């Protein structure tokens, strides 16, 4: 009963807020703008390419879980990441399972998601809509992606990440789930990039490379790493998966331990940056939040939601900001 009620509330919330923005003017229609220049992205071999078939690397940041850090889900934060940090992609992290997340508070989830996605479109950025779950929630995912794809179906800015981090599910289970969600999206939005989750917190991409999803175009597979924990062995695994033909997108990464805390390993982080740039992998760094942990880029809850000075940022936030400005 609770599950059915949650899904009913989700559908009501999505439909209530779902205004068609397809026909409106937006910066992407300016040919000198970033999305205006690169347009709908696609997958060519193992590479992400733009509308002209040229390889493109997206670099940006991930928001924290919307249910805990909703204060950052606003247009001012997005504009700061575009204009001051020079990010060309951001990731809207729509938490699914914890209290206050999508299943128990769909109204907040959809409000946060649409606010950030609409702001990214206005600011001419690519935007990943991340269904941030650790377990399979098939019915909720179908409802969520039906509504989001319907709202944004004609826009090149949107990338769909359909399963954040499978933890203990097998690839067979993840693959079956993914095919259903891919079909749900493709019935509405036939061209946008879809990022598919990999088992074991997005690290077992070797298993995925041996048995990828077939029959659909413009699929990529997520790799997540935290440099102080995941080192050369995971780079080697990634390189082998790419050599086997797997298109990889690093939708979450950072320089500390996999817990999100602990000391930064700058040497390993730089090794990862060199590797991703050499492989032309797009990457999104975790996260715009103010939790007392190393990976939260904003110092604390007293810090503003935008226009941060260095005194508002943790060491990790300053590293990410400087990197994005260097690579712009």
JOGI-V618820 format. One record per helix or strand of 2 or more residues. SS is the DSSP state (2 for helix, 1 for strand). FROM is the first residue (numbers start at 0). TO is the last residue. If there is no record, write none. Layout:
SS_FROM_TO ; SS_FROM_TO
This chain:
2_1_16 ; 2_26_28 ; 2_33_37 ; 1_41_43 ; 1_46_48 ; 1_58_62 ; 2_69_71 ; 2_74_82 ; 1_88_94 ; 2_105_121 ; 1_125_131 ; 2_137_151 ; 1_157_160 ; 2_170_185 ; 1_193_195 ; 2_198_201 ; 2_204_209 ; 1_218_225 ; 2_231_242 ; 1_247_253 ; 2_265_278 ; 1_282_287 ; 2_309_311 ; 2_314_326
